[in-house]
Amino acid sequence: MTRRVAELEAELAAAAKLLKIYKAMLFGARSEKARIVLDGQGSLDLGDLSTVHVAPAANDDPIPKGAKPRARRNIGALPKHLPRIMHAIEPESMQCACCQGSMHKIGEDVSEALDIVPAILRVIATVRPKYACRTCESSIVQAPAPRRMIEGGMATISLIAWIVTQ
């Protein structure tokens, strides 16, 4: 335990020294920048001397104190306050193609598109349940996704028509 603490303290000291060098290079006067480059030229770090590896934090790990949380980007998420109309598209058959056993729902894909009824914005959510066979456990069935006017887009035909006419 004390050996691990000593290793971590040594790693922290090395990181602090490196941070100090980078700060001096970034914010220091030109003479200080040149001195830092000249001081570092004598040593060549090949990375084989340091065997301690720090794993990157997982997405669900809490943010360490003092660290800024990353800005959350809204990529494709439509506002939650808009009303939603759910359309479920079921597969043609609920029988397993292999053994003709009945399929059970194991999940679903939900895609959303922004729709408009004049003066009303709403979201149409298309639900495509996934079904799997409990008997053979090798077959998964799901209805194909409906085509959209703009492939990969999030607008319905009525929204596009409204935008064009406006």
C-alpha positions in Angstrom: 0.0 0.0 0.0 2.8 2.5 0.9 4.6 1.5 -2.3 1.6 2.3 -4.4 1.2 5.7 -2.6 4.9 6.4 -3.3 4.4 5.5 -6.9 1.4 7.8 -7.2 3.2 10.7 -5.5 6.1 10.3 -7.9 3.8 10.3 -10.8 2.0 13.4 -9.5 5.4 15.1 -9.0 6.4 14.3 -12.6 3.0 15.5 -13.9 3.3 18.7 -11.9 6.8 19.3 -13.3 5.6 18.7 -16.8 2.7 21.1 -16.2 5.0 23.8 -14.9 7.2 23.4 -18.1 4.2 23.6 -20.4 2.8 26.7 -18.6 6.2 28.4 -18.9 6.4 27.5 -22.6 2.9 28.8 -23.1 2.9 31.9 -21.0 6.6 32.7 -20.3 8.8 35.2 -22.0 10.7 34.2 -25.1 14.0 33.7 -23.3 12.2 31.4 -20.8 10.7 29.4 -23.7 14.1 28.9 -25.3 15.6 27.9 -22.0 13.0 25.2 -21.4 13.5 23.7 -24.9 17.3 23.7 -24.3 16.9 22.1 -20.9 14.7 19.3 -22.2 16.9 18.5 -25.2 19.4 16.5 -23.1 16.8 13.8 -22.0 14.9 11.6 -24.4 11.9 9.9 -22.8 11.1 6.7 -24.7 8.2 5.9 -22.3 9.7 2.5 -21.2 10.9 3.8 -17.8 7.4 4.6 -16.6 5.3 1.4 -16.2 2.4 3.0 -14.4 -0.7 3.3 -16.6 -3.6 5.5 -15.7 -6.9 4.3 -17.3 -9.1 7.0 -18.7 -12.3 7.7 -16.8 -15.4 6.0 -18.1 -18.4 8.0 -19.2 -20.4 7.2 -16.1 -17.5 8.0 -13.6 -18.1 11.2 -11.5 -16.2 14.3 -12.6 -13.2 15.0 -10.4 -13.3 18.1 -8.2 -12.0 21.2 -10.0 -12.5 19.7 -13.4 -14.9 21.4 -15.8 -17.7 19.1 -17.0 -17.8 18.8 -20.8 -20.5 20.7 -22.6 -23.5 18.5 -23.4 -24.2 18.5 -27.1 -27.7 18.0 -28.5 -27.1 15.8 -31.5 -30.5 14.8 -32.9 -32.5 15.0 -29.7 -35.8 16.8 -30.1 -37.2 18.9 -27.3 -39.0 16.9 -24.6 -41.8 19.4 -24.1 -43.3 18.8 -27.6 -46.2 16.4 -27.8 -45.3 13.0 -29.2 -47.4 10.6 -31.3 -46.2 7.0 -31.1 -46.5 4.7 -34.1 -45.5 1.1 -33.5 -44.5 -0.9 -36.6 -44.7 -4.7 -35.9 -43.0 -7.4 -37.9 -45.2 -9.3 -40.4 -44.8 -12.6 -38.4 -44.2 -13.3 -34.7 -43.1 -16.9 -35.4 -39.4 -17.8 -35.5 -38.2 -18.6 -39.0 -36.0 -21.5 -37.6 -38.3 -23.4 -35.3 -41.7 -21.7 -35.6 -41.6 -20.8 -31.9 -43.2 -17.6 -30.7 -41.0 -14.6 -30.4 -40.7 -12.3 -27.4 -39.8 -8.6 -27.3 -36.1 -8.0 -26.4 -35.9 -4.3 -27.2 -36.9 -1.6 -29.7 -35.4 1.2 -31.8 -37.1 4.5 -31.5 -36.5 7.2 -34.2 -38.0 10.6 -34.0 -39.0 13.2 -36.7 -40.2 16.7 -36.3 -43.6 17.2 -37.7 -45.9 20.2 -38.1 -49.6 20.7 -38.2 -50.1 24.3 -39.2 -49.3 26.3 -36.0 -48.6 23.1 -34.1 -45.2 21.5 -33.8 -45.1 17.9 -32.6 -42.8 14.9 -32.7 -43.8 11.6 -34.4 -41.9 8.7 -32.7 -41.7 5.5 -34.7 -41.3 2.5 -32.5 -40.0 -0.8 -34.0 -40.0 -3.5 -31.4 -37.4 -6.3 -31.7 -38.5 -9.9 -31.1 -36.3 -13.0 -30.4 -37.1 -16.7 -30.1 -36.7 -18.2 -26.6 -36.4 -21.7 -28.1 -33.5 -21.4 -30.5 -32.1 -18.0 -29.3 -30.6 -17.3 -32.7 -33.3 -15.4 -34.5 -34.2 -11.7 -34.1 -37.0 -10.1 -36.0 -37.7 -6.4 -36.5 -39.9 -4.5 -39.0 -38.0 -2.4 -41.5 -37.8 1.3 -40.8 -40.1 3.5 -43.0 -38.4 5.6 -45.6 -38.1 9.3 -45.1 -38.1 12.1 -47.6 -34.6 13.1 -46.6 -32.6 9.9 -45.8 -31.3 10.2 -42.2 -33.2 13.4 -41.6 -35.6 14.2 -38.8 -38.3 16.1 -40.8 -41.5 14.7 -42.1 -43.0 15.6 -45.5 -45.5 18.0 -43.9 -42.7 19.9 -42.1 -40.7 20.2 -45.3 -43.8 21.3 -47.3 -44.5 24.0 -44.6 -40.9 25.2 -44.7 -41.0 25.5 -48.5 -44.3 27.4 -48.5 -43.2 29.8 -45.8 
